Structures are given as C-alpha cells and as structure tokens.
C-alpha cells in the first residue's frame, strides 16, 4: 500500500473537501496500463502541479469507493478543483492531455 492510498469513501470525500486541488487515481494491480501510467502521472503532478494532491484508489480492493465515484474502468483519473469534479479521464490517457486539463484551473487557483 502507498502512503497516499485511500481505503474508505469517507476519507476520499474528506480529501476532496480539504484540498483545493485533488486527483483520484483509480487502478487495480492486474491492469498493466494502470501500473505504467501511475509513475508518469505522479511525475507530472510533482514537477508541474505540486499543490494538486494525488491519491490512489485500488478499485479491486475497494469497489465501494469506485462505485461512489462512478469509476467502473481502470485507469480512471478524477480531477477536483474547489470540491467539484473538473475532469474525468479513463482508459487511454495521454500525459499531455492530462496536463492540458489541469493547467488552466490550476494556475487560476494558484497564481504566484
């Protein structure tokens, strides 16, 4: 288990409420694209969007969380800004597309 892995619906909802920018990464261990995409997403977030809090949800171990967020395929990324779902990306996800989806609202919220 990773330190940023979510194990309850309540914890997922709390993280979305408490963080102005959050990303839920739904995956399962038997999904090869999920496992290969995860480090790329983590690198993008860490390098370009450090205030966006990325959290993992293992859909296989915690189907109740996946059901709560209507995430029925893997990988699925849910991006939240200010407590609201901004974008939902599933299956074939490009890192450049993901970056484009995050960029504008992120810099509007976190202007330096």
N, CA, C and O of each residue as an XYZ file, in Angstrom:
448
protein
N       0.842     -1.190      0.000
C       0.000      0.000      0.000
C       0.884      1.249      0.000
O       1.958      1.252      0.602
N       0.441      2.286     -0.660
C       1.169      3.543     -0.733
C       0.644      4.489      0.340
O      -0.487      4.345      0.805
N       1.457      5.440      0.723
C       1.053      6.352      1.794
C      -0.116      7.239      1.383
O      -0.848      7.734      2.240
N      -0.296      7.441      0.092
C      -1.398      8.284     -0.358
C      -2.556      7.460     -0.917
O      -3.330      7.950     -1.739
N      -2.675      6.210     -0.471
C      -3.759      5.350     -0.931
C      -4.974      5.504     -0.017
O      -4.852      5.521      1.208
N      -6.134      5.614     -0.632
C      -7.391      5.815      0.089
C      -8.082      4.467      0.262
O      -8.135      3.659     -0.665
N      -8.614      4.237      1.472
C      -9.258      2.959      1.762
C     -10.719      3.069      2.151
O     -11.380      2.047      2.342
N     -11.251      4.299      2.276
C     -12.669      4.452      2.618
C     -13.290      5.592      1.811
O     -12.608      6.527      1.391
N     -14.587      5.488      1.609
C     -15.325      6.549      0.922
C     -15.224      7.847      1.716
O     -15.051      8.923      1.143
N     -15.331      7.739      3.016
C     -15.280      8.925      3.873
C     -13.957      9.661      3.726
O     -13.927     10.890      3.671
N     -12.858      8.904      3.664
C     -11.530      9.512      3.512
C     -11.422     10.204      2.148
O     -10.857     11.294      2.057
N     -11.948      9.593      1.102
C     -11.916     10.194     -0.229
C     -12.681     11.511     -0.236
O     -12.196     12.518     -0.752
N     -13.868     11.497      0.336
C     -14.679     12.716      0.377
C     -14.016     13.803      1.218
O     -14.077     14.983      0.874
N     -13.389     13.407      2.312
C     -12.685     14.360      3.169
C     -11.516     15.007      2.419
O     -11.321     16.220      2.506
N     -10.753     14.218      1.697
C      -9.610     14.752      0.954
C     -10.052     15.741     -0.114
O      -9.383     16.748     -0.349
N     -11.170     15.458     -0.756
C     -11.692     16.372     -1.776
C     -12.150     17.679     -1.132
O     -11.925     18.759     -1.678
N     -12.791     17.576      0.024
C     -13.245     18.778      0.742
C     -12.080     19.626      1.237
O     -12.118     20.853      1.146
N     -11.050     18.976      1.758
C      -9.966     19.681      2.437
C      -8.853     20.184      1.516
O      -8.034     21.000      1.938
N      -8.810     19.714      0.276
C      -7.770     20.136     -0.660
C      -8.408     20.900     -1.806
O      -9.350     20.418     -2.435
N      -7.901     22.076     -2.071
C      -8.470     22.892     -3.148
C      -8.269     22.236     -4.513
O      -9.035     22.483     -5.444
N      -7.235     21.399     -4.627
C      -6.966     20.666     -5.864
C      -6.608     19.230     -5.507
O      -5.679     18.988     -4.737
N      -7.350     18.276     -6.071
C      -7.118     16.863     -5.767
C      -7.306     16.013     -7.017
O      -8.091     16.346     -7.904
N      -6.574     14.918     -7.065
C      -6.683     13.971     -8.166
C      -6.838     12.581     -7.562
O      -6.001     12.150     -6.769
N      -7.898     11.884     -7.933
C      -8.085     10.491     -7.520
C      -7.703      9.605     -8.694
O      -8.225      9.756     -9.799
N      -6.790      8.683     -8.443
C      -6.293      7.766     -9.470
C      -6.824      6.374     -9.146
O      -6.342      5.719     -8.222
N      -7.815      5.927     -9.910
C      -8.411      4.599     -9.725
C      -7.643      3.590    -10.571
O      -7.407      3.816    -11.758
N      -7.258      2.480     -9.955
C      -6.462      1.464    -10.629
C      -6.760      0.104    -10.015
O      -7.489     -0.005     -9.029
N      -6.182     -0.932    -10.616
C      -6.102     -2.225     -9.938
C      -4.784     -2.868    -10.331
O      -4.194     -2.520    -11.354
N      -4.331     -3.795     -9.525
C      -2.995     -4.367     -9.699
C      -2.861     -5.256    -10.936
O      -1.742     -5.529    -11.369
N      -3.959     -5.707    -11.507
C      -3.882     -6.551    -12.702
C      -4.053     -5.748    -13.987
O      -4.192     -6.325    -15.065
N      -4.044     -4.439    -13.880
C      -4.214     -3.549    -15.031
C      -2.845     -2.983    -15.427
O      -2.326     -2.082    -14.769
N      -2.269     -3.518    -16.504
C      -0.936     -3.075    -16.936
C      -0.892     -1.574    -17.262
O       0.047     -0.899    -16.843
N      -1.874     -1.030    -17.995
C      -1.841      0.417    -18.248
C      -1.885      1.245    -16.962
O      -1.264      2.305    -16.879
N      -2.620      0.758    -15.964
C      -2.700      1.471    -14.683
C      -1.327      1.588    -14.045
O      -0.939      2.648    -13.554
N      -0.608      0.493    -14.062
C       0.692      0.450    -13.405
C       1.742      1.245    -14.171
O       2.614      1.858    -13.555
N       1.678      1.248    -15.503
C       2.672      2.003    -16.278
C       2.361      3.497    -16.294
O       3.279      4.311    -16.395
N       1.098      3.870    -16.197
C       0.712      5.282    -16.232
C       0.967      5.988    -14.900
O       1.302      7.172    -14.880
N       0.812      5.278    -13.806
C       0.903      5.890    -12.478
C       2.187      6.688    -12.241
O       2.093      7.827    -11.784
N       3.392      6.152    -12.528
C       4.590      6.961    -12.279
C       4.670      8.201    -13.174
O       5.233      9.220    -12.776
N       4.116      8.114    -14.360
C       4.114      9.272    -15.261
C       3.195     10.375    -14.736
O       3.535     11.557    -14.789
N       2.039      9.977    -14.233
C       1.104     10.953    -13.650
C       1.721     11.568    -12.399
O       1.646     12.780    -12.197
N       2.328     10.735    -11.561
C       2.965     11.224    -10.333
C       4.078     12.215    -10.657
O       4.213     13.237     -9.985
N       4.862     11.925    -11.665
C       5.948     12.830    -12.073
C       5.381     14.156    -12.577
O       5.885     15.218    -12.212
N       4.349     14.108    -13.405
C       3.710     15.328    -13.915
C       3.207     16.186    -12.767
O       3.459     17.390    -12.726
N       2.504     15.572    -11.847
C       1.940     16.309    -10.709
C       3.057     16.900     -9.850
O       3.004     18.076     -9.492
N       4.056     16.101     -9.522
C       5.147     16.569     -8.653
C       5.941     17.704     -9.280
O       6.319     18.651     -8.591
N       6.195     17.615    -10.576
C       7.040     18.615    -11.236
C       6.294     19.884    -11.629
O       6.843     20.981    -11.517
N       5.049     19.752    -12.089
C       4.346     20.907    -12.652
C       3.173     21.408    -11.818
O       2.815     22.582    -11.902
N       2.574     20.539    -11.021
C       1.377     20.909    -10.253
C       1.503     20.424     -8.803
O       0.696     19.608     -8.358
N       2.495     20.909     -8.072
C       2.781     20.367     -6.744
C       1.681     20.585     -5.703
O       1.653     19.888     -4.689
N       0.787     21.528     -5.932
C      -0.300     21.756     -4.969
C      -1.513     20.871     -5.236
O      -2.468     20.869     -4.460
N      -1.474     20.125     -6.325
C      -2.518     19.150     -6.645
C      -2.199     17.873     -5.879
O      -1.150     17.266     -6.094
N      -3.084     17.466     -4.997
C      -2.852     16.288     -4.151
C      -3.359     15.030     -4.855
O      -4.559     14.869     -5.075
N      -2.425     14.141     -5.204
C      -2.766     12.898     -5.898
C      -2.955     11.783     -4.878
O      -2.112     11.577     -4.004
N      -4.071     11.064     -4.997
C      -4.383      9.949     -4.111
C      -4.791      8.752     -4.950
O      -5.452      8.896     -5.978
N      -4.393      7.578     -4.507
C      -4.663      6.339     -5.229
C      -5.848      5.601     -4.624
O      -6.048      5.610     -3.409
N      -6.633      4.960     -5.488
C      -7.738      4.113     -5.037
C      -7.649      2.798     -5.800
O      -7.769      2.776     -7.025
N      -7.439      1.708     -5.080
C      -7.417      0.386     -5.692
C      -8.869     -0.078     -5.845
O      -9.515     -0.468     -4.873
N      -9.362     -0.027     -7.072
C     -10.766     -0.360     -7.357
C     -11.108     -1.803     -7.034
O     -12.249     -2.118     -6.694
N     -10.126     -2.670     -7.139
C     -10.352     -4.089     -6.877
C     -10.525     -4.345     -5.372
O     -11.387     -5.125     -4.966
N      -9.714     -3.693     -4.564
C      -9.783     -3.872     -3.110
C     -10.893     -3.041     -2.479
O     -11.428     -3.415     -1.435
N     -11.239     -1.927     -3.095
C     -12.232     -1.012     -2.528
C     -13.290     -0.635     -3.566
O     -13.375      0.522     -3.976
N     -14.099     -1.617     -3.991
C     -15.102     -1.335     -5.021
C     -16.154     -0.326     -4.575
O     -16.776      0.325     -5.414
N     -16.362     -0.187     -3.264
C     -17.347      0.777     -2.771
C     -16.916      2.216     -3.069
O     -17.764      3.082     -3.284
N     -15.607      2.475     -3.085
C     -15.121      3.825     -3.416
C     -15.300      4.060     -4.910
O     -15.756      5.126     -5.324
N     -14.944      3.075     -5.713
C     -15.131      3.195     -7.164
C     -16.605      3.414     -7.498
O     -16.932      4.237     -8.353
N     -17.486      2.687     -6.833
C     -18.920      2.841     -7.079
C     -19.407      4.225     -6.681
O     -20.204      4.830     -7.396
N     -18.941      4.727     -5.558
C     -19.347      6.059     -5.088
C     -19.002      7.143     -6.101
O     -19.748      8.110     -6.261
N     -17.864      6.981     -6.790
C     -17.421      7.981     -7.757
C     -17.691      7.560     -9.205
O     -17.157      8.160    -10.138
N     -18.520      6.529     -9.386
C     -18.890      6.044    -10.717
C     -17.676      5.772    -11.590
O     -17.652      6.133    -12.767
N     -16.683      5.141    -11.012
C     -15.457      4.778    -11.728
C     -15.496      3.275    -11.964
O     -15.204      2.489    -11.063
N     -15.858      2.879    -13.186
C     -16.062      1.464    -13.462
C     -15.076      0.897    -14.468
O     -15.241     -0.235    -14.923
N     -14.051      1.668    -14.823
C     -12.977      1.163    -15.669
C     -11.666      1.710    -15.123
O     -11.624      2.722    -14.425
N     -10.607      1.003    -15.469
C      -9.287      1.399    -14.973
C      -8.320      1.571    -16.134
O      -8.404      0.823    -17.109
N      -7.416      2.518    -16.063
C      -7.322      3.561    -15.057
C      -8.375      4.648    -15.283
O      -8.785      4.902    -16.416
N      -8.796      5.270    -14.217
C      -9.663      6.445    -14.275
C      -9.066      7.502    -13.369
O      -8.706      7.225    -12.225
N      -8.965      8.711    -13.888
C      -8.458      9.833    -13.114
C      -9.575     10.849    -12.962
O     -10.179     11.270    -13.949
N      -9.849     11.242    -11.726
C     -10.836     12.279    -11.443
C     -10.080     13.482    -10.891
O      -9.336     13.369     -9.917
N     -10.279     14.624    -11.520
C      -9.602     15.846    -11.103
C     -10.633     16.759    -10.466
O     -11.667     17.060    -11.062
N     -10.342     17.194     -9.250
C     -11.242     18.061     -8.491
C     -10.569     19.397     -8.213
O      -9.403     19.448     -7.821
N     -11.312     20.470     -8.420
C     -10.880     21.803     -8.022
C     -11.978     22.407     -7.169
O     -13.146     22.433     -7.558
N     -11.589     22.885     -6.013
C     -12.514     23.550     -5.094
C     -13.722     22.666     -4.756
O     -14.852     23.148     -4.673
N     -13.465     21.368     -4.563
C     -14.509     20.438     -4.148
C     -15.422     19.932     -5.253
O     -16.346     19.161     -4.994
N     -15.169     20.361     -6.481
C     -16.026     19.940     -7.606
C     -15.223     19.140     -8.631
O     -14.053     19.425     -8.888
N     -15.876     18.141     -9.203
C     -15.205     17.371    -10.242
C     -15.025     18.253    -11.473
O     -15.992     18.786    -12.019
N     -13.789     18.396    -11.895
C     -13.455     19.222    -13.054
C     -13.363     18.362    -14.322
O     -13.939     18.712    -15.352
N     -12.649     17.255    -14.247
C     -12.487     16.369    -15.398
C     -12.421     14.924    -14.943
O     -12.051     14.610    -13.812
N     -12.796     14.057    -15.875
C     -12.763     12.604    -15.678
C     -12.106     12.034    -16.932
O     -12.600     12.220    -18.044
N     -10.999     11.345    -16.740
C     -10.287     10.727    -17.858
C     -10.191      9.234    -17.588
O      -9.869      8.823    -16.474
N     -10.471      8.413    -18.610
C     -10.447      6.961    -18.423
C      -9.739      6.259    -19.567
O      -9.671      6.753    -20.693
N      -9.221      5.106    -19.239
C      -8.597      4.164    -20.159
C      -7.383      4.749    -20.861
O      -6.283      4.693    -20.311
N      -7.538      5.306    -22.050
C      -6.405      5.772    -22.846
C      -6.142      7.234    -22.517
O      -6.811      8.127    -23.036
N      -5.165      7.470    -21.653
C      -4.901      8.802    -21.141
C      -3.503      9.224    -21.575
O      -2.523      8.524    -21.319
N      -3.424     10.370    -22.232
C      -2.103     10.885    -22.583
C      -1.688     11.903    -21.520
O      -2.516     12.651    -21.000
N      -0.419     11.917    -21.217
C       0.107     12.835    -20.213
C      -0.061     14.281    -20.673
O      -0.361     15.153    -19.857
N       0.124     14.545    -21.947
C      -0.048     15.931    -22.434
C      -1.507     16.365    -22.330
O      -1.783     17.519    -22.001
N      -2.442     15.461    -22.604
C      -3.861     15.787    -22.454
C      -4.188     16.056    -20.988
O      -4.903     17.006    -20.668
N      -3.665     15.219    -20.105
C      -3.882     15.402    -18.678
C      -3.338     16.758    -18.230
O      -4.005     17.480    -17.490
N      -2.156     17.098    -18.665
C      -1.553     18.384    -18.303
C      -2.408     19.542    -18.798
O      -2.616     20.517    -18.076
N      -2.900     19.438    -20.017
C      -3.766     20.496    -20.569
C      -5.049     20.653    -19.762
O      -5.539     21.769    -19.590
N      -5.594     19.550    -19.267
C      -6.831     19.599    -18.485
C      -6.615     20.255    -17.120
O      -7.525     20.878    -16.572
N      -5.419     20.112    -16.583
C      -5.113     20.648    -15.256
C      -4.657     22.101    -15.302
O      -4.987     22.887    -14.415
N      -3.905     22.455    -16.329
C      -3.157     23.715    -16.382
C      -3.974     24.969    -16.078
O      -3.633     25.702    -15.150
N      -5.018     25.232    -16.816
C      -5.752     26.493    -16.671
C      -6.377     26.661    -15.284
O      -6.112     27.663    -14.619
N      -7.202     25.706    -14.828
C      -7.795     25.909    -13.488
C      -6.748     25.931    -12.384
O      -6.906     26.647    -11.396
N      -5.682     25.154    -12.541
C      -4.631     25.118    -11.527
C      -3.996     26.500    -11.374
O      -3.867     27.010    -10.261
N      -3.602     27.100    -12.493
C      -2.933     28.404    -12.394
C      -3.883     29.538    -12.058
O      -3.451     30.568    -11.541
N      -5.161     29.373    -12.338
C      -6.133     30.362    -11.872
C      -6.262     30.337    -10.343
O      -6.400     31.379     -9.702
N      -6.213     29.137     -9.778
C      -6.313     28.989     -8.329
C      -5.026     29.325     -7.593
O      -5.055     29.870     -6.490
N      -3.900     28.996     -8.208
C      -2.615     29.123     -7.522
C      -1.691     30.106     -8.225
O      -0.518     29.802     -8.443
N      -2.197     31.264     -8.580
C      -1.341     32.267     -9.216
C      -0.242     32.670     -8.255
O      -0.485     32.938     -7.079
N       0.974     32.708     -8.781
C       2.117     33.097     -7.939
C       2.483     34.536     -8.127
O       3.421     35.022     -7.495
